[in-house]
């Protein structure tokens, strides 16, 4: 699994890929999500082991669920994301989103651009267990650090809606499909058999327990890993967490014989 990172860079609204983690005094890699607010960690710094232990006890609130909620858990993720600057004046997360461009990025940027943490006025790094989690939360692939995945997603959008969109057009449509007027998450009802692989759903008897639909099975989601799968009856009713535009993209990519199915949507099993 790729290593997460911290540093001090400026706000880059279109891409938020991160790069290398700082090292402790014995050269061990440190997961920067555990660095306490106000820490002096910066790119290239070294941290004493007692501070490293403190990091493990106080994970940041920056892990995103399929419902789009931001939580504090010690589990690692496979993607980093961005919704703009979510900080208050003290560097703590005070809002759920700031901009409509909700993207999902690599953990390492191709040009070595680094992320900064707990810094008012700069974007807030968020983390996802995998791509299906990011899509369900309402994010899309980043156009800069994940260009190939972005183009696959945009091509699926073009086939689904008969119009080649700009990034802004997709972001506006996704925003309208993921949040209601009062800020709640928008979901919709469907039958499991009508949905493509890669979507997140809940069942009527477990509305707070998201599951990934993948290859005819439902995989119960957690931050750490998916639990043991169970059969997905085609006629079973469910509530879909993945915003409708992304469901449409996954649907056409799944049906396409010429486009890759879809490399960007692979789950973390």
Secondary structure, DSSP 8 states (H G I E B T S, - for coil): ------------TT--------EETTS-B--GGGS-TT----TT-EE-HHHHHHHHHS--EEEE-TTS-EEE-S---SEEEE-S--B-TTSSB--S-SSS--EEE-SS-TT------S-TTS---EEESSHHHHHHHT-EE-TTTTHHHHHHHHHHHHHHHTS---HHHHHHHHHHHHB-TTS-B--EEEEGGGS-TT-EEEETTEEEEEEEEETTEEEE--SS-----EE--TT-EEEE-S-HHHHHHHHHHHH-SSS-S-GGG----
